[in-house]
Amino acid sequence: MELNQEERDFRIQQLYARWLDAGTRIGFAVSLVAFLVYAGGLLQPWVPLESLPGLWGLPVDEYLRRTGAPTGWGWLALANRADYLNLACVALFALVTAICYLRILPALVGHGERLQAVMAALQILVLLAAASGFFAGGS
């Protein structure tokens, strides 16, 4: 049985929605656990919690100097620290959209939706370029 255009679109939208729902639920659960690990002191943070109020108002360069915090992708090496574990959870949420697009890409191609497939692929590329720092500019 051949599906009409509206039914194909609906199925692809449902597929995207299911993956988005699962991704955000997983992200929320992982973030909650990471916060409890941080707040409960189960892992040491890179920057001690009691130091944060004195650091919040600093310019970024001064914050980085005082804390020795990494820049760029250097934070990944600190994902075993409570504060950076929470940052990893934020990154997980940022990945959800790209994962959803990756999931529907084969369905779009399979249904002959070339323009939508190209748009989804371009959105994935833009998200990856942004995550890589390609658009960061400056130093």
Secondary structure by P-SEA (a helix, b strand, c coil): ccccaaaaaaaaaaaaaaaaaaaaaaaaaaaaaaaaaaaacccccccccccccccccccaaaaaaacccccccccccccccaaaaaaaaaaaaaaaaaaaaaaaaaaaaaacaaaaaaaaaaaaaaaaaaaaccccccc
